[in-house]
Amino acid sequence: MLDDQQELELLEKKLKEAIVQNDLKTLKKITHPDFIYTDEFGTKYKCLAELQAKSSHVIFLESISVTKREVSYFDNVAIINCHEIRTGTLHGEPFQATYFVSRVWKMNKRWCLLSVTLVKL
């Protein structure tokens, strides 16, 4: 059986794969119902459905490569800060950019993703 840290590592991998594959079913399983996403422009999305509806036709990610990563645990909360190189298309145009990404996970019987903040470097 996996411990909490191993489970979180597995969920981080699943999250990355689900984002690239646009796998909404997996994303729904691992995100909190009140999930909050803040994009690089400061736009805040209050749930996964809102994010999907407003951005799925704008951005398509082909890959996410983590270049730097730090995990901090606080009782039942984990904060993951990392640098990611993301490639794909934005408004139909190819792009590659480096982002600072902060994810907050909470343990309540299982890990669930509470929030993501994305900042372009």
RODREN-972458 format. One record per atom (N, C-alpha, C): atom name; residue number from 1; y, x, z. Coordinates in steps of 0.1 Angstrom, whole numbers. Atoms other than C-alpha are relative to their C-alpha. Example, Ala and Ser with C-alpha at 12.3 -4.5 7.8 and 13.67 -1.06 7.14 Angstrom:
atomo	num	yy	xx	zz
N	1	-12	9	0
CA	1	-45	123	78
C	1	12	9	0
N	2	-11	-9	0
CA	2	-11	137	71
C	2	11	-8	8
***
This chain:
atomo	num	yy	xx	zz
N	1	-12	8	0
CA	1	0	0	0
C	1	13	9	0
N	2	-12	-7	1
CA	2	35	12	-8
C	2	9	-2	12
N	3	-10	2	-11
CA	3	61	19	19
C	3	13	-4	-7
N	4	-12	6	5
CA	4	96	6	15
C	4	7	9	-10
N	5	-7	-9	10
CA	5	110	37	-2
C	5	-8	1	-13
N	6	8	0	12
CA	6	81	38	-27
C	6	2	-13	-8
N	7	-3	13	6
CA	7	86	1	-34
C	7	13	0	-7
N	8	-14	0	6
CA	8	123	6	-41
C	8	0	9	-12
N	9	1	-8	11
CA	9	115	35	-64
C	9	-6	-7	-12
N	10	7	8	11
CA	10	91	13	-84
C	10	10	-10	-5
N	11	-9	11	4
CA	11	117	-15	-85
C	11	12	6	-9
N	12	-11	-7	8
CA	12	144	10	-98
C	12	-5	3	-14
N	13	6	-2	13
CA	13	120	19	-127
C	13	-1	-13	-8
N	14	1	13	6
CA	14	113	-17	-134
C	14	14	-6	-5
N	15	-13	4	4
CA	15	150	-25	-134
C	15	5	7	-13
N	16	-4	-7	12
CA	16	158	2	-159
C	16	-7	-5	-13
N	17	8	5	11
CA	17	130	-10	-182
C	17	4	-14	-4
N	18	-3	14	3
CA	18	140	-46	-179
C	18	14	-1	-6
N	19	-14	0	6
CA	19	177	-38	-187
C	19	-1	4	-15
N	20	1	-4	14
CA	20	167	-19	-219
C	20	-8	-10	-8
N	21	8	9	7
CA	21	141	-45	-229
C	21	6	-14	0
N	22	-6	13	-2
CA	22	165	-74	-220
C	22	-10	-10	5
N	23	10	8	-6
CA	23	137	-88	-199
C	23	6	-8	12
N	24	-6	8	-9
CA	24	154	-116	-181
C	24	-9	-5	11
N	25	10	5	-10
CA	25	122	-128	-163
C	25	-1	11	11
N	26	1	-11	-10
CA	26	118	-94	-145
C	26	13	1	7
N	27	-13	-1	-7
CA	27	155	-92	-138
C	27	2	-11	11
N	28	-1	11	-10
CA	28	154	-126	-121
C	28	-8	2	12
N	29	9	-2	-11
CA	29	125	-116	-100
C	29	5	10	10
N	30	-4	-11	-9
CA	30	142	-85	-85
C	30	15	-1	4
N	31	-14	2	-4
CA	31	178	-98	-82
C	31	1	-11	10
N	32	-3	11	-9
CA	32	192	-119	-54
C	32	7	-11	-7
N	33	-6	11	7
CA	33	203	-154	-64
C	33	15	1	-1
N	34	-15	-1	0
CA	34	239	-145	-55
C	34	4	14	-5
N	35	-2	-13	6
CA	35	237	-112	-74
C	35	15	1	-5
N	36	-14	-2	6
CA	36	272	-97	-83
C	36	-1	13	-8
N	37	-1	-12	9
CA	37	278	-73	-112
C	37	14	2	-4
N	38	-14	-3	4
CA	38	311	-56	-118
C	38	-1	11	-11
N	39	1	-9	11
CA	39	314	-40	-152
C	39	11	11	-1
N	40	-9	-12	1
CA	40	334	-9	-163
C	40	14	-5	-2
N	41	-13	5	2
CA	41	364	-31	-171
C	41	5	-8	13
N	42	-3	7	-12
CA	42	364	-47	-136
C	42	-3	-14	0
N	43	4	14	0
CA	43	350	-80	-147
C	43	-12	-2	9
N	44	10	3	-10
CA	44	329	-95	-120
C	44	-8	-12	-5
N	45	9	11	3
CA	45	299	-117	-128
C	45	-7	-4	13
N	46	4	4	-13
CA	46	287	-138	-99
C	46	-15	-3	1
N	47	15	1	-1
CA	47	250	-142	-109
C	47	-5	5	-13
N	48	7	-6	11
CA	48	225	-129	-134
C	48	2	-9	-13
N	49	-2	9	12
CA	49	228	-160	-157
C	49	13	1	-6
N	50	-13	-1	6
CA	50	265	-157	-160
C	50	2	14	-7
N	51	-1	-13	6
CA	51	262	-120	-168
C	51	-7	0	-14
N	52	8	1	12
CA	52	235	-127	-194
C	52	7	-9	-11
N	53	-7	9	9
CA	53	255	-156	-210
C	53	12	7	-6
N	54	-13	-6	5
CA	54	287	-135	-214
C	54	-2	13	-7
N	55	1	-13	5
CA	55	274	-101	-223
C	55	-12	3	-9
N	56	12	-3	7
CA	56	240	-104	-240
C	56	2	2	-15
N	57	-3	-1	14
CA	57	255	-107	-275
C	57	10	12	-2
N	58	-10	-10	1
CA	58	281	-79	-268
C	58	-6	14	1
N	59	6	-13	-2
CA	59	260	-50	-256
C	59	-15	0	0
N	60	14	-2	1
CA	60	225	-38	-264
C	60	-3	14	4
N	61	3	-14	-4
CA	61	211	-8	-245
C	61	-13	4	-6
N	62	12	-5	6
CA	62	185	13	-262
C	62	-6	10	10
N	63	6	-9	-10
CA	63	181	39	-234
C	63	10	2	12
N	64	-8	-4	-12
CA	64	193	48	-199
C	64	-7	13	6
N	65	5	-13	-5
CA	65	189	84	-187
C	65	8	4	13
N	66	-6	-3	-12
CA	66	196	92	-151
C	66	2	15	1
N	67	-2	-15	-1
CA	67	212	127	-147
C	67	3	4	14
N	68	-3	-3	-14
CA	68	222	126	-110
C	68	-3	-13	8
N	69	3	12	-8
CA	69	210	103	-82
C	69	-1	3	14
N	70	0	-1	-15
CA	70	215	98	-45
C	70	-4	-14	6
N	71	4	12	-7
CA	71	198	72	-23
C	71	3	1	15
N	72	-3	1	-15
CA	72	211	62	12
C	72	-6	-12	5
N	73	6	11	-6
CA	73	192	40	35
C	73	7	-3	13
N	74	-7	5	-12
CA	74	208	19	63
C	74	-8	-12	4
N	75	8	11	-5
CA	75	183	-3	82
C	75	-7	-7	-12
N	76	7	8	11
CA	76	174	-30	56
C	76	8	0	-13
N	77	-8	-1	13
CA	77	199	-19	29
C	77	-1	14	-5
N	78	0	-13	7
CA	78	197	9	3
C	78	11	0	-10
N	79	-11	-1	10
CA	79	226	21	-17
C	79	-4	12	-9
N	80	3	-10	10
CA	80	218	40	-49
C	80	12	3	-9
N	81	-11	-4	8
CA	81	246	60	-66
C	81	-6	10	-10
N	82	5	-9	10
CA	82	238	77	-99
C	82	9	1	-12
N	83	-7	-2	13
CA	83	252	91	-131
C	83	-11	-4	-11
N	84	9	4	11
CA	84	235	75	-162
C	84	7	2	-13
N	85	-4	-1	14
CA	85	238	83	-198
C	85	-6	-12	-7
N	86	5	12	7
CA	86	235	50	-217
C	86	4	0	-14
N	87	-2	0	14
CA	87	231	46	-254
C	87	-4	-14	-5
N	88	3	13	5
CA	88	230	15	-275
C	88	11	-4	-10
N	89	-10	5	8
CA	89	254	-7	-294
C	89	9	-9	8
N	90	-10	8	-7
CA	90	286	-23	-282
C	90	8	-7	-11
N	91	-7	8	11
CA	91	301	-51	-305
C	91	-5	5	-13
N	92	6	-4	13
CA	92	277	-39	-332
C	92	2	15	-3
N	93	-3	-14	3
CA	93	289	-3	-330
C	93	-8	9	9
N	94	8	-9	-9
CA	94	267	26	-317
C	94	9	7	10
N	95	-7	-7	-10
CA	95	278	42	-285
C	95	-9	8	9
N	96	6	-8	-11
CA	96	268	68	-259
C	96	10	3	10
N	97	-10	-3	-10
CA	97	286	71	-226
C	97	-7	3	13
N	98	5	-3	-13
CA	98	281	84	-191
C	98	7	-9	10
N	99	-6	9	-10
CA	99	286	60	-162
C	99	-4	4	14
N	100	3	0	-15
CA	100	287	61	-124
C	100	-5	-14	3
N	101	6	13	-3
CA	101	264	33	-113
C	101	-3	-1	15
N	102	3	2	-14
CA	102	262	20	-77
C	102	-8	-13	1
N	103	8	12	-2
CA	103	234	-4	-68
C	103	-3	-2	15
N	104	2	4	-14
CA	104	230	-22	-34
C	104	-13	-9	0
N	105	12	7	-2
CA	105	195	-33	-25
C	105	-2	-5	15
N	106	2	5	-14
CA	106	185	-54	6
C	106	-15	-3	2
N	107	14	3	-3
CA	107	151	-56	22
C	107	0	-13	9
N	108	2	12	-8
CA	108	142	-91	34
C	108	-14	-5	-4
N	109	14	2	4
CA	109	104	-93	32
C	109	-3	9	-13
N	110	1	-8	12
CA	110	109	-75	-2
C	110	14	5	-4
N	111	-13	-5	5
CA	111	137	-55	-19
C	111	5	-10	-10
N	112	-7	7	11
CA	112	162	-75	-39
C	112	13	6	-3
N	113	-13	-6	5
CA	113	192	-63	-59
C	113	11	-9	3
N	114	-11	8	-3
CA	114	224	-76	-44
C	114	12	2	-9
N	115	-11	-2	8
CA	115	250	-59	-65
C	115	-1	13	-8
N	116	-1	-11	9
CA	116	257	-34	-93
C	116	15	2	-4
N	117	-13	-3	4
CA	117	290	-17	-100
C	117	-1	12	-10
N	118	1	-10	10
CA	118	295	3	-132
C	118	14	6	-3
N	119	-13	-6	3
CA	119	323	28	-139
C	119	-3	11	-11
N	120	2	-10	10
CA	120	326	48	-171
C	120	7	13	4
N	121	-5	-13	-3
CA	121	331	85	-166
C	121	7	6	-12
***
